[in-house]
Amino acid sequence: MRKVIVGAMVSLDGVMQAPGGPQEDTTGGFRYGGWVAPLVDDVFGEAIGKMFDQPFDLLLGRKTYEIFAAHWPYAENGPDDSIARAFNSVKKYVATRRGLELTWKNSVALRDAASDVARLKQEDGPALLTQGSTDLIRTLLAGDLVDEIRLFTFPVVLGGGKRLVDNDARAAAFELAASRVSPNGIVIAHYVRDGAVEVGDFAMDPPTPAEVARREKMQREG
């Protein structure tokens, strides 16, 4: 079986829109494109390199695919040569409901992201690694299709923009497998799926009269 690994760069308030540059995605009037670049350091670079060292295929949403297809095929022999060569050689699965010209070599369209990814997970092959692709990630989380999350949390608050998780995500527990903090304050965390969410209770047993009244008031107010 293949794993789905979400690779995501997020702000402290969970925004992942346009980390790489001002022109990546200005949807909704987003003004902070390129918020990752000033904080990149060697530890971040090592962690990114490690993520791409394992065998993988890319799993991308339409907009991220268009961004990548306009950049990575032309980036070999540049400063990010190793990533460019890896991205250009692997298979790219692209979630798109509309006709999209797949100009990037080794690209395959997925018309129904949830069912198609569920099918791909049953096959033999390398991990399916997301980059960007907010809408696709939300679909994967809603379908309980995510096995691992490689999260890079940057010490900035952006206030608005596309966020990693929305209210449609399926409840799920994850275990922290590894973590590291870079010199510039990037929290690098590797989470693996760990069953269902467990709950507990810190309340007094039996509850106090004040607590009983609070619960009754909460029920009345909905």
C-alpha positions as CSV (number, residue, x, y, z in Angstrom):
1,M,0.0,0.0,0.0
2,R,1.1,3.6,-0.7
3,K,1.1,6.3,2.0
4,V,-0.3,9.8,1.5
5,I,2.1,12.3,3.0
6,V,1.1,15.9,3.4
7,G,4.0,18.4,3.1
8,A,2.9,21.8,4.3
9,M,4.4,25.1,5.3
10,V,2.0,27.1,7.6
11,S,2.0,30.2,9.6
12,L,1.1,30.2,13.3
13,D,-2.5,30.8,12.4
14,G,-2.5,27.9,9.9
15,V,-2.3,29.8,6.7
16,M,-0.4,28.1,3.8
17,Q,-1.2,30.4,0.9
18,A,1.6,31.6,-1.4
19,P,4.6,30.8,0.7
20,G,7.1,31.0,-2.2
21,G,6.5,34.4,-3.8
22,P,4.1,37.4,-4.3
23,Q,2.8,36.1,-7.6
24,E,2.0,32.5,-6.5
25,D,-1.6,33.1,-5.4
26,T,-3.2,36.5,-4.7
27,T,-6.8,35.0,-4.4
28,G,-8.9,36.9,-1.9
29,G,-6.5,39.8,-2.1
30,F,-3.7,37.9,-0.2
31,R,-0.9,40.4,0.3
32,Y,1.9,38.4,2.0
33,G,3.0,36.0,-0.8
34,G,6.6,34.9,-0.2
35,W,6.3,34.9,3.6
36,V,8.6,31.8,3.9
37,A,11.7,33.2,2.1
38,P,13.0,35.6,4.8
39,L,13.0,32.8,7.4
40,V,14.6,30.0,5.4
41,D,17.8,28.6,7.0
42,D,20.1,25.6,6.7
43,V,18.1,23.4,9.1
44,F,14.9,24.1,7.0
45,G,16.8,23.2,3.9
46,E,18.1,19.9,5.4
47,A,14.5,19.0,6.4
48,I,13.2,19.7,3.0
49,G,16.0,17.6,1.4
50,K,15.2,14.7,3.7
51,M,11.5,14.8,2.8
52,F,12.5,14.5,-0.9
53,D,15.2,11.8,-0.3
54,Q,12.6,9.0,0.0
55,P,10.9,7.6,-3.1
56,F,7.7,9.6,-3.9
57,D,5.2,10.7,-6.5
58,L,3.8,14.2,-6.3
59,L,0.1,14.6,-5.5
60,L,-1.0,18.1,-6.5
61,G,-4.0,20.3,-6.8
62,R,-4.6,22.2,-10.1
63,K,-3.3,25.6,-9.0
64,T,-0.2,24.2,-7.4
65,Y,0.4,22.1,-10.5
66,E,0.2,25.2,-12.7
67,I,2.7,27.0,-10.5
68,F,5.1,24.1,-10.5
69,A,4.8,23.3,-14.2
70,A,5.7,26.9,-14.9
71,H,8.8,26.7,-12.7
72,W,10.4,23.3,-12.1
73,P,10.9,22.2,-15.7
74,Y,13.1,25.2,-16.2
75,A,15.0,25.1,-12.8
76,E,17.5,22.3,-13.5
77,N,21.1,23.5,-13.3
78,G,20.0,26.3,-10.9
79,P,20.3,26.6,-7.1
80,D,17.5,24.1,-6.5
81,D,18.8,21.6,-9.1
82,S,18.4,18.5,-7.0
83,I,14.7,19.3,-6.2
84,A,14.1,20.2,-9.9
85,R,15.5,16.9,-11.1
86,A,13.5,14.9,-8.6
87,F,10.2,16.8,-9.4
88,N,10.7,16.5,-13.1
89,S,11.4,12.8,-13.0
90,V,8.7,11.6,-10.7
91,K,5.0,11.0,-11.7
92,K,2.7,13.9,-11.0
93,Y,-0.9,13.1,-10.0
94,V,-3.1,16.2,-10.5
95,A,-6.6,16.7,-9.0
96,T,-8.6,18.7,-11.4
97,R,-12.3,18.7,-12.3
98,R,-11.8,20.7,-15.5
99,G,-9.9,20.1,-18.6
100,L,-6.3,20.9,-17.9
101,E,-3.4,20.7,-20.3
102,L,-0.8,18.6,-18.6
103,T,2.3,20.0,-20.1
104,W,4.7,18.7,-17.4
105,K,6.2,15.3,-18.3
106,N,4.8,12.3,-16.4
107,S,1.6,14.0,-15.3
108,V,-1.7,12.2,-14.8
109,A,-5.1,13.8,-14.1
110,L,-7.3,12.7,-11.2
111,R,-11.0,13.6,-11.9
112,D,-12.3,12.5,-8.5
113,A,-9.6,13.2,-5.9
114,A,-11.0,11.3,-3.0
115,S,-11.9,8.1,-4.8
116,D,-8.8,8.2,-7.1
117,V,-6.4,8.7,-4.2
118,A,-8.1,5.9,-2.2
119,R,-7.5,3.7,-5.2
120,L,-3.9,4.7,-5.6
121,K,-3.3,4.0,-1.9
122,Q,-4.2,0.4,-2.5
123,E,-1.5,0.0,-5.2
124,D,2.2,-0.7,-4.9
125,G,4.5,2.2,-5.4
126,P,6.2,5.2,-3.7
127,A,4.5,7.5,-1.2
128,L,2.1,10.2,-2.6
129,L,3.5,13.5,-1.4
130,T,1.5,16.7,-1.5
131,Q,3.0,20.2,-1.9
132,G,0.8,23.3,-1.5
133,S,-2.6,22.2,-2.8
134,T,-4.8,23.5,0.0
135,D,-8.1,22.4,-1.5
136,L,-6.8,18.9,-2.2
137,I,-5.4,18.5,1.3
138,R,-8.8,19.4,2.7
139,T,-10.4,16.8,0.6
140,L,-7.8,14.2,1.8
141,L,-8.4,15.1,5.4
142,A,-12.1,14.9,5.0
143,G,-11.8,11.4,3.5
144,D,-9.3,10.2,6.2
145,L,-6.7,9.5,3.5
146,V,-3.7,11.2,5.1
147,D,-1.1,8.9,6.7
148,E,1.6,11.4,7.6
149,I,2.0,15.2,7.9
150,R,5.4,16.9,7.5
151,L,4.6,20.3,8.9
152,F,6.8,23.4,8.8
153,T,5.4,26.1,11.1
154,F,6.8,29.6,10.6
155,P,6.8,32.2,13.4
156,V,4.5,34.6,11.6
157,V,0.7,35.4,11.9
158,L,-0.8,36.3,8.5
159,G,-4.4,37.0,9.7
160,G,-6.1,35.7,6.5
161,G,-5.6,33.4,3.6
162,K,-6.1,29.7,2.7
163,R,-5.7,27.5,5.7
164,L,-4.5,23.9,6.0
165,V,-7.5,22.5,7.9
166,D,-11.2,23.4,7.6
167,N,-14.3,22.2,9.4
168,D,-14.8,19.3,7.0
169,A,-11.7,17.4,8.2
170,R,-12.3,14.0,9.7
171,A,-11.4,13.8,13.3
172,A,-8.1,11.8,13.6
173,A,-5.2,11.4,16.0
174,F,-1.6,11.8,15.0
175,E,1.6,10.9,16.8
176,L,4.6,13.1,16.8
177,A,7.4,11.0,15.3
178,A,10.1,13.6,15.2
179,S,10.6,17.3,15.7
180,R,13.2,20.1,15.4
181,V,13.4,23.8,15.7
182,S,15.5,25.7,13.2
183,P,17.7,28.7,14.1
184,N,15.1,31.1,12.7
185,G,12.3,29.6,14.7
186,I,10.7,27.2,12.2
187,V,9.1,24.3,14.0
188,I,9.6,21.2,11.9
189,A,7.4,18.3,12.9
190,H,6.7,14.9,11.5
191,Y,3.3,13.4,12.4
192,V,2.0,9.9,11.7
193,R,-1.6,8.7,11.8
194,D,-2.4,7.2,15.2
195,G,-6.0,5.9,15.3
196,A,-9.0,7.7,16.6
197,V,-9.2,10.8,18.8
198,E,-9.4,9.9,22.4
199,V,-11.2,12.1,25.0
200,G,-10.9,12.5,28.8
201,D,-12.5,14.6,31.5
202,F,-11.0,17.0,34.1
203,A,-14.4,17.8,35.6
204,M,-15.3,17.0,39.2
205,D,-17.4,13.9,39.8
206,P,-20.0,14.4,40.9
207,P,-20.3,17.9,39.3
208,T,-20.8,20.9,41.5
209,P,-24.3,22.6,41.5
210,A,-22.7,25.5,39.7
211,E,-21.4,23.1,37.0
212,V,-24.9,21.4,36.7
213,A,-26.4,24.9,36.2
214,R,-23.8,25.8,33.6
215,R,-24.5,22.6,31.6
216,E,-28.3,23.2,31.7
217,K,-27.8,26.8,30.5
218,M,-25.6,25.6,27.7
219,Q,-28.2,23.1,26.6
220,R,-30.9,25.7,26.6
221,E,-28.8,28.1,24.6
222,G,-27.9,25.5,22.1
